């Protein structure tokens, strides 16, 4: 008895989706490298070239200028205040959102994102309207000798506003991914609240915490729009580094402007390096029960 097999049309084996033709790969890589060169490498090289055009003596003289030092000092002070406060808020907000269900939880998530959707210039104007000397609250503070707008407190508040979502938005998904099992186990093993927090929670989110801190610090030091509105551009007093660069550029002091800009550029490069390093480590890792017991007992 003869069995007749049904003939099937011949079809070529399907090519894997990732096995693109060499020409396509070369074209895509070339386009990407051209864009990176035009928009990143060439501007960065241009900044340092212009900064050193008149030599290292002029470069260091521009940075050592009293107004430049005042701008650097104010920038560092603003970041030193804003970053820890924003990291603290990020930890508290991520803990509340990841661990509890409460009325207004989605509203809190929406409010956290407001600085992402509002122009920094508009946020600066809001602080002027609320805390300016002609506003009721600002006038009351001014009557008691507390000046907010066109002074250092206004710069800190504006920086806090534009940067406070950064740490929270990094920590919320990490807290949710880690879960609360290890914390509950630590409590069962006899750990107190603070002991559980510092020996279980913080180690689980430390890389995400550092990642948010790096991003928050970079934004705090480089913020221009909101700070420009509330600062008043008082030379030697309320100019941060970005504002001081604008003043130098408008005064045609290009070498000095690029010298100070190079400091911000080096900050950006350091931030990218740290960001790249931390991105590989922001992965929640579950601890074994014996490791958790050792931490709690330590």
C-alpha positions as CSV (number, residue, x, y, z in Angstrom):
1,X,0.0,0.0,0.0
2,X,1.4,3.3,-1.0
3,X,1.1,6.3,1.3
4,X,1.0,9.6,-0.6
5,X,2.4,12.6,1.3
6,X,0.8,15.9,0.8
7,X,3.1,18.2,-0.9
8,X,3.8,21.5,0.9
9,X,5.1,24.6,-0.8
10,X,8.8,25.3,-0.1
11,X,9.4,28.4,2.0
12,X,12.8,29.9,2.8
13,X,13.8,29.8,6.5
14,X,12.8,33.0,8.3
15,X,15.6,35.3,9.0
16,X,15.9,36.3,12.7
17,X,14.7,39.8,13.4
18,X,18.0,40.8,14.8
19,X,20.1,39.6,11.9
20,X,19.9,42.8,9.9
21,X,21.9,43.1,6.7
22,X,25.4,44.6,7.2
23,X,24.6,47.6,5.2
24,X,21.6,48.5,7.5
25,X,23.7,48.1,10.6
26,X,26.5,50.2,9.2
27,X,24.0,52.9,8.2
28,X,22.3,53.0,11.6
29,X,25.6,53.1,13.5
30,X,26.9,55.8,11.2
31,X,23.8,58.0,11.7
32,X,24.0,57.5,15.5
33,X,27.6,58.4,15.6
34,X,27.1,61.5,13.4
35,X,24.4,62.8,15.7
36,X,26.5,62.1,18.8
37,X,29.4,63.9,17.3
38,X,27.4,66.9,16.2
39,X,25.3,67.4,19.4
40,X,27.7,66.1,22.1
41,X,31.3,65.7,21.2
42,X,31.8,68.9,19.1
43,X,30.0,71.2,21.6
44,X,32.0,69.7,24.6
45,X,35.3,70.2,22.7
46,X,34.2,73.7,21.7
47,X,33.5,74.6,25.3
48,X,37.0,73.6,26.5
49,X,38.7,75.1,23.4
50,X,37.1,78.5,24.0
51,X,37.8,78.3,27.7
52,X,41.5,77.7,27.1
53,X,41.8,80.0,24.1
54,X,43.7,82.7,26.1
55,X,45.8,80.1,28.1
56,X,45.6,78.5,31.5
57,X,46.4,81.7,33.3
58,X,43.3,83.5,31.9
59,X,41.3,80.3,32.6
60,X,42.2,80.1,36.3
61,X,41.9,83.9,36.7
62,X,38.3,83.7,35.4
63,X,37.4,81.0,37.8
64,X,39.2,82.7,40.7
65,X,37.3,86.0,40.1
66,X,35.4,87.0,43.3
67,X,32.1,87.0,41.4
68,X,32.8,83.6,39.9
69,X,33.7,82.2,43.4
70,X,30.5,83.7,44.8
71,X,28.5,82.0,42.0
72,X,30.2,78.7,42.6
73,X,29.7,79.0,46.4
74,X,26.0,79.8,46.0
75,X,25.5,76.9,43.5
76,X,27.2,74.5,45.9
77,X,25.2,75.8,48.9
78,X,21.9,75.5,47.0
79,X,22.6,71.9,45.9
80,X,23.8,71.1,49.5
81,X,20.4,72.1,50.8
82,X,18.1,71.0,48.0
83,X,19.5,67.5,47.4
84,X,19.3,66.1,50.9
85,X,15.8,67.5,51.3
86,X,14.6,66.0,48.0
87,X,16.2,62.6,48.8
88,X,14.5,62.6,52.2
89,X,11.2,63.4,50.4
90,X,11.8,60.7,47.8
91,X,12.4,58.1,50.5
92,X,9.2,59.1,52.4
93,X,7.1,59.3,49.3
94,X,8.3,56.1,47.8
95,X,7.8,54.3,51.2
96,X,4.2,55.6,51.5
97,X,3.3,54.8,47.9
98,X,4.9,51.4,47.7
99,X,3.8,50.1,51.2
100,X,0.4,51.6,51.8
101,X,-3.0,52.1,50.1
102,X,-4.6,55.4,51.1
103,X,-7.1,57.9,49.7
104,X,-5.3,60.3,47.4
105,X,-2.5,57.9,46.4
106,X,-2.9,58.5,42.7
107,X,-3.3,62.2,43.4
108,X,0.1,62.2,45.2
109,X,1.7,60.5,42.2
110,X,0.2,63.1,39.9
111,X,1.4,66.0,42.1
112,X,4.9,64.6,42.2
113,X,5.1,64.9,38.4
114,X,3.9,68.5,38.3
115,X,7.5,70.0,38.0
116,X,8.0,67.9,35.0
117,X,5.1,69.4,33.2
118,X,5.4,73.0,34.3
119,X,7.9,75.3,32.7
120,X,10.7,76.3,35.1
121,X,10.1,79.9,34.3
122,X,6.5,79.6,35.2
123,X,7.4,77.9,38.5
124,X,9.7,80.8,39.3
125,X,6.9,83.3,38.5
126,X,4.7,81.4,41.0
127,X,7.2,81.9,43.8
128,X,7.4,85.6,42.9
129,X,3.6,85.9,43.1
130,X,3.4,84.1,46.4
131,X,6.5,85.4,48.2
132,X,7.3,88.7,46.5
133,X,7.4,91.8,48.7
134,X,4.1,92.9,47.2
135,X,2.3,89.6,48.0
136,X,0.6,89.3,51.3
137,X,2.8,86.4,52.6
138,X,6.0,87.9,51.1
139,X,5.2,91.3,52.6
140,X,4.6,89.8,56.0
141,X,8.0,88.0,55.8
142,X,9.7,91.1,54.6
143,X,8.2,93.1,57.5
144,X,10.0,90.7,59.9
145,X,13.3,91.0,58.0
146,X,12.9,87.8,56.0
147,X,13.5,88.3,52.3
148,X,12.8,85.3,50.0
149,X,12.6,86.6,46.4
150,X,15.8,88.2,45.0
151,X,17.7,86.4,47.8
152,X,19.2,83.0,48.6
153,X,16.0,81.5,50.1
154,X,14.1,82.0,46.9
155,X,16.9,80.3,44.9
156,X,16.8,77.3,47.2
157,X,13.0,77.1,47.0
158,X,12.9,77.3,43.2
159,X,15.6,74.6,43.0
160,X,13.7,72.4,45.4
161,X,10.6,72.7,43.3
162,X,12.1,71.8,40.0
163,X,14.2,68.9,41.4
164,X,12.0,67.2,44.0
165,X,10.4,64.6,41.6
166,X,13.8,63.1,40.6
167,X,14.7,61.1,43.7
168,X,11.0,60.0,44.3
169,X,10.5,58.8,40.7
170,X,13.7,56.7,40.9
171,X,12.8,55.1,44.3
172,X,9.1,54.4,43.8
173,X,9.5,51.5,41.3
174,X,12.4,50.1,43.2
175,X,10.4,50.1,46.5
176,X,7.5,48.4,44.7
177,X,9.8,45.8,43.1
178,X,11.5,44.9,46.3
179,X,8.3,44.4,48.2
180,X,7.8,44.3,51.9
181,X,8.5,40.6,52.6
182,X,12.0,41.2,53.9
183,X,10.9,44.1,56.1
184,X,8.1,41.9,57.6
185,X,10.6,39.1,58.2
186,X,13.0,41.5,59.9
187,X,10.2,42.6,62.2
188,X,9.3,39.0,63.0
189,X,13.0,38.3,63.8
190,X,12.9,41.1,66.4
191,X,14.1,44.2,64.6
192,X,12.8,47.6,65.5
193,X,11.5,50.1,63.0
194,X,14.6,52.1,62.6
195,X,16.8,49.0,62.7
196,X,14.7,47.4,59.9
197,X,14.9,50.6,57.9
198,X,18.6,51.1,58.0
199,X,19.7,47.4,57.8
200,X,17.1,46.1,55.4
201,X,15.3,48.8,53.4
202,X,18.2,51.1,52.7
203,X,20.6,48.4,51.5
204,X,17.9,47.2,49.1
205,X,17.4,50.6,47.5
206,X,20.9,52.1,48.0
207,X,21.9,52.1,44.3
208,X,18.5,53.6,43.3
209,X,19.0,56.2,46.1
210,X,22.5,57.1,44.8
211,X,21.1,57.3,41.2
212,X,18.4,59.7,42.2
213,X,20.9,61.7,44.2
214,X,23.2,62.1,41.2
215,X,20.4,63.2,38.9
216,X,19.0,65.6,41.5
217,X,22.4,67.2,42.2
218,X,23.1,67.7,38.5
219,X,19.7,69.4,37.9
220,X,20.1,71.5,41.0
221,X,23.5,72.8,39.9
222,X,22.5,73.4,36.3
223,X,19.0,74.9,36.8
224,X,18.5,78.2,35.0
225,X,14.9,79.1,34.3
226,X,13.3,79.1,37.7
227,X,16.4,80.5,39.5
228,X,16.7,83.3,36.9
229,X,13.2,84.5,37.7
230,X,13.6,84.6,41.5
231,X,17.3,85.6,41.8
232,X,17.2,89.2,40.6
233,X,20.6,88.8,39.1
234,X,22.4,90.6,41.9
235,X,26.1,90.2,41.0
236,X,28.1,88.6,43.8
237,X,25.0,87.7,45.8
238,X,22.2,85.9,43.9
239,X,23.9,84.6,40.7
240,X,24.4,80.9,40.4
241,X,26.9,79.5,37.9
242,X,24.4,79.2,35.0
243,X,23.3,82.8,35.6
244,X,26.8,84.1,35.9
245,X,27.7,82.4,32.6
246,X,24.8,84.3,30.9
247,X,26.0,87.6,32.4
248,X,29.6,87.1,31.2
249,X,28.4,86.1,27.7
250,X,26.1,89.1,27.4
251,X,29.1,91.3,28.4
252,X,31.2,89.7,25.6
253,X,33.6,88.1,28.1
254,X,33.6,84.9,26.1
255,X,36.7,83.3,27.6
256,X,35.5,83.8,31.2
257,X,32.0,82.6,30.2
258,X,33.4,79.4,28.7
259,X,35.7,78.9,31.6
260,X,32.8,78.8,34.1
261,X,30.8,76.7,31.6
262,X,33.6,74.2,31.5
263,X,33.0,73.5,35.2
264,X,29.3,72.8,34.5
265,X,30.4,70.6,31.6
266,X,32.7,68.6,33.8
267,X,29.8,68.2,36.2
268,X,27.7,66.9,33.4
269,X,30.3,64.4,32.3
270,X,30.8,63.2,35.8
271,X,27.1,62.8,36.2
272,X,26.9,60.7,33.0
273,X,29.7,58.5,34.2
274,X,28.0,58.0,37.6
275,X,24.6,57.5,35.9
276,X,26.0,54.8,33.6
277,X,27.7,53.0,36.5
278,X,24.6,53.1,38.8
279,X,22.2,52.0,36.0
280,X,23.9,48.6,36.1
281,X,23.3,48.2,39.8
282,X,19.8,49.5,40.2
283,X,18.4,46.0,40.4
284,X,16.6,44.9,43.5
285,X,18.2,41.7,44.9
286,X,16.3,39.5,47.4
287,X,18.3,38.4,50.4
288,X,18.4,34.9,51.7
289,X,16.7,34.3,55.1
290,X,20.1,33.6,56.7
291,X,21.6,36.8,55.4
292,X,18.6,38.8,56.6
293,X,18.9,37.2,60.1
294,X,22.6,38.2,60.3
295,X,21.7,41.8,59.4
296,X,19.0,42.0,62.0
297,X,21.2,40.5,64.7
298,X,24.2,42.7,63.9
